[in-house]
Amino acid sequence: MKYATNRVERTHGLTADEFHERFLDRNLPIVLTDQVPRWPASRRWSIDYLIEKFGNRPVAANLHDDGMHTGHHVTLRQTTLKSVLMPMPDAPKLHSLVVHVLKLAPYLIPDFSIPTVVSPSEVQSSGFWIKPKTTTSGLHFDHQNGLLGVVRGRKRILMFSPDQVEQMYPCPIRELEDEMKRNWSSIRNVFNPDYERFPRLAEAICHEVILDEGEMLFIPKFWWHAVEHVVDMTISVNFFLRVTESDSFPLFYRDRVFIERLLAAV
C-alpha cells in the first residue's frame, strides 16, 4: 500500500450546511473534534459506570477466534454487558459487541446525541460498539454515509476511496447466500497484507486515520475501510445516515445489486 501524503482533515465548529457542502456532498472524509465531548457519555462511560448501570442487560456478543470481525463468519453468544466488559479468565478473549441502540439498547440514548452536522431526519440507525485490543475489522465498505465517534480508547482506520475498487478485491457473488459478502473484500487482513495473493493492493492509496478519544470520523459511503483497536478497550457510537433518491451509486456497486436481483429471480 501507498500511504496518502494529504492527511484527513481535523476540524471543529462546522455548521450542518458547511459539513454537507464540503464533505458529505463531495464524498470526502473528515474528523470532527467537537461532537463527542458534548455528550454525557464522554464524562460517564467508564467500565465501572456501564457495569453498575447496565451490566445485567442481555446482549449478543460477537466471538472472534482469530480477532477478526468480517462478514465471512459471525458467531454470536448470548451474554450480559458485564461479561463483555469484564470477561472471566476462562471466557473467550477475542470477543466484541455491536448493538443496534434504537432497537436493543434504548437505555443508552440519554448519554449521547445526534451530531449537530446532520439533522435527526437524516439518521437511520445508531450502534454501540465495544472492541478489545487486538481485534480488527475486515476490509469492507458501507452503502450509507456513517459517523463514528470514539468515547473511550483509540482506533486506527485504513481508508481507500471508491475509485480503487480494483485494488480492493471485492468478494465475488456466486450465490444468493453470498449477499452478506457483497460489501466485503477478499483480503483477509489489510493490516498484514499478503501482496503475493493480492498484488494490486500494493498500488492502493491508503488514508490512515488515528481516531482518538473524543473524536468522530465521517466515513463516506463506498469508501473501503478497516479498523484496528490499539488500546485495551475501545467504546464507540456510530450513526448511519439514510439513503436518499439523490444518492449516486458507483458502477461497481450497481453491478453487484443487479447480480443479486438476478440470483433472487432464479
C-alpha positions in Angstrom: 0.0 0.0 0.0 1.0 3.6 -0.5 0.0 6.0 2.2 -1.6 9.3 1.1 0.5 12.3 1.8 -2.6 14.5 2.4 -4.0 13.6 5.8 -7.7 13.5 6.5 -8.5 17.0 7.9 -9.5 17.6 11.5 -11.8 20.4 12.3 -14.5 21.8 14.6 -17.3 24.3 14.6 -18.7 23.2 11.2 -22.3 24.1 10.6 -24.6 21.5 9.0 -24.6 23.4 5.7 -20.8 23.5 5.7 -20.5 19.8 6.5 -22.8 18.9 3.7 -21.3 21.2 1.1 -17.6 20.5 1.9 -17.7 16.8 2.9 -20.9 14.8 2.6 -21.9 16.1 -0.8 -18.3 15.6 -2.1 -17.9 12.2 -0.5 -14.8 13.2 1.5 -13.9 12.0 5.0 -13.3 14.4 7.8 -12.5 14.1 11.6 -14.8 16.3 13.8 -13.3 17.1 17.2 -16.2 18.9 18.8 -19.0 16.3 18.7 -18.3 13.6 21.2 -17.1 15.9 24.0 -20.6 17.3 24.1 -22.1 14.0 25.1 -22.8 13.0 28.8 -21.2 9.7 27.7 -17.8 11.4 27.4 -17.9 12.0 31.2 -19.9 9.0 32.3 -18.8 6.0 30.3 -16.2 4.3 32.4 -16.3 0.5 32.6 -17.5 0.8 36.2 -20.3 3.1 35.3 -21.6 0.9 32.4 -21.4 -2.2 34.6 -23.2 -0.5 37.5 -26.0 1.0 35.4 -26.5 -1.6 32.6 -24.3 -4.6 33.5 -27.1 -7.1 33.8 -28.6 -6.2 30.4 -28.7 -9.2 28.0 -26.6 -8.8 24.8 -25.4 -10.9 22.0 -21.6 -10.6 21.7 -19.6 -11.4 18.7 -16.9 -14.1 19.2 -13.8 -14.0 17.1 -11.4 -16.9 17.4 -8.8 -15.0 15.4 -9.7 -11.5 16.5 -11.1 -10.6 13.0 -14.6 -9.2 12.6 -15.8 -9.9 9.0 -18.9 -10.7 7.0 -17.4 -14.1 6.3 -18.1 -15.6 9.7 -20.1 -14.2 12.6 -20.6 -16.2 15.8 -22.9 -14.8 18.5 -23.0 -15.7 22.1 -25.9 -14.6 24.4 -24.3 -13.0 27.5 -24.5 -9.7 29.5 -22.9 -6.4 29.1 -20.9 -7.0 32.3 -19.5 -10.2 30.8 -18.3 -8.3 27.8 -16.8 -5.5 29.8 -15.2 -7.8 32.4 -14.8 -11.3 30.9 -14.0 -14.2 33.2 -10.4 -15.6 32.8 -11.8 -18.7 31.1 -14.1 -16.7 28.8 -13.3 -16.2 25.1 -10.9 -13.2 25.0 -11.3 -12.2 21.4 -14.9 -11.1 21.6 -16.7 -7.8 20.9 -20.1 -6.2 21.0 -22.1 -4.4 18.4 -25.6 -3.3 19.5 -28.3 -1.6 17.5 -29.1 1.1 20.0 -32.6 2.1 18.9 -33.8 -1.5 18.9 -31.8 -3.2 21.5 -30.3 -0.6 23.9 -32.5 2.4 24.1 -31.3 2.9 27.7 -28.1 4.3 26.3 -29.8 7.1 24.3 -29.8 9.8 27.1 -25.9 9.6 27.2 -25.3 10.8 23.6 -26.9 12.8 20.9 -27.1 13.1 17.1 -24.2 15.0 15.7 -25.0 18.7 15.1 -23.8 18.5 11.5 -26.8 16.4 10.5 -30.5 16.5 11.2 -32.4 13.8 13.1 -34.4 13.0 10.0 -31.1 12.1 8.2 -30.2 9.4 10.7 -31.4 5.9 10.1 -29.7 3.9 12.9 -27.1 4.1 15.7 -24.8 1.5 17.1 -22.9 0.9 20.4 -19.5 -0.8 19.9 -17.2 -2.4 22.4 -13.9 -3.7 21.0 -11.0 -5.1 23.0 -7.4 -4.6 22.0 -6.1 -6.7 19.0 -9.5 -7.1 17.4 -9.8 -5.8 13.9 -12.4 -5.5 11.2 -12.1 -6.9 7.8 -11.8 -4.6 4.7 -15.3 -3.5 3.6 -17.5 -0.6 2.5 -20.9 0.7 3.6 -23.5 1.9 1.2 -24.6 4.5 3.7 -22.7 7.6 5.0 -21.5 7.0 8.5 -20.3 8.9 11.5 -18.1 7.1 14.1 -17.4 8.7 17.5 -14.9 7.3 20.0 -16.0 7.7 23.6 -13.2 5.6 25.1 -10.0 4.3 23.6 -8.4 4.7 20.2 -8.9 3.3 16.7 -6.6 3.0 13.7 -8.6 3.2 10.5 -7.3 2.5 7.0 -9.5 4.0 4.3 -9.5 3.7 0.5 -11.6 5.8 -1.9 -14.3 4.1 -4.0 -12.3 4.6 -7.3 -9.8 2.0 -6.0 -12.2 -0.9 -6.2 -9.9 -2.9 -8.5 -7.2 -2.8 -5.8 -9.7 -3.9 -3.1 -10.5 -7.4 -4.4 -14.3 -7.4 -3.7 -15.7 -10.8 -2.8 -17.3 -12.5 -5.8 -21.1 -13.0 -5.5 -21.8 -16.5 -6.8 -25.0 -17.5 -4.9 -27.8 -15.7 -3.2 -26.4 -16.7 0.2 -23.3 -14.6 -0.6 -25.3 -11.4 -0.2 -23.7 -10.8 3.2 -20.3 -10.6 1.4 -21.3 -8.0 -1.1 -19.7 -5.2 0.9 -16.5 -7.1 1.9 -13.1 -7.6 0.4 -11.5 -11.0 -0.2 -8.4 -9.6 1.5 -8.2 -11.3 4.8 -6.2 -8.8 6.8 -5.3 -5.5 5.3 -3.2 -4.6 8.3 -0.9 -7.5 7.4 -1.3 -7.6 3.6 -0.5 -10.6 1.5 0.9 -9.0 -1.6 1.6 -12.3 -3.3 -2.0 -13.2 -3.2 -3.3 -9.7 -3.7 -0.7 -7.9 -5.8 -2.9 -5.0 -6.9 -3.2 -3.9 -3.2 0.4 -2.7 -3.4 -0.7 0.1 -5.6 -3.6 1.2 -3.5 -3.6 4.7 -1.9 -4.4 4.4 1.8 -5.6 7.2 4.0 -4.7 6.3 7.6 -6.6 7.9 10.5 -5.8 7.5 14.2 -9.1 8.3 15.8 -8.5 9.3 19.4 -10.9 9.5 22.3 -13.4 12.3 21.8 -13.1 12.4 18.0 -15.6 11.5 15.3 -14.8 10.3 11.8 -17.1 10.8 8.8 -16.8 7.7 6.7 -18.4 8.4 3.3 -20.4 5.8 1.5 -18.5 3.3 -0.6 -15.1 4.2 1.0 -13.4 0.9 1.8 -12.1 0.8 5.3 -10.8 -1.5 8.1 -10.4 -0.8 11.8 -7.8 -1.8 14.3 -8.2 -1.4 18.0 -5.0 -0.4 19.7 -5.8 0.0 23.4 -7.2 -2.4 26.0 -10.9 -1.4 25.4 -12.5 0.9 22.8 -16.1 2.1 23.3 -17.7 4.0 20.4 -21.0 5.1 18.9 -21.8 5.3 15.2 -24.6 6.7 13.1 -25.7 5.6 9.6 -27.5 8.1 7.5 -30.5 7.3 5.3 -30.0 6.6 1.7 -31.9 9.1 -0.4 -33.0 9.2 -4.0 -30.3 11.7 -4.8 -27.5 9.4 -3.7 -25.3 8.2 -6.5 -24.1 4.6 -6.7 -20.7 3.7 -8.3 -20.9 1.4 -11.2 -19.3 -1.5 -9.4 -22.0 -1.4 -6.7 -24.9 -1.1 -9.2 -23.5 -4.2 -11.0 -23.4 -6.1 -7.7 -27.0 -5.2 -6.9 -28.0 -6.3 -10.4 -26.4 -9.7 -9.8 -28.3 -10.1 -6.6 -31.6 -9.4 -8.3 -30.8 -11.9 -11.0 -30.0 -14.6 -8.4 -33.2 -13.8 -6.5 -35.2 -14.3 -9.7 -33.8 -17.7 -10.4 
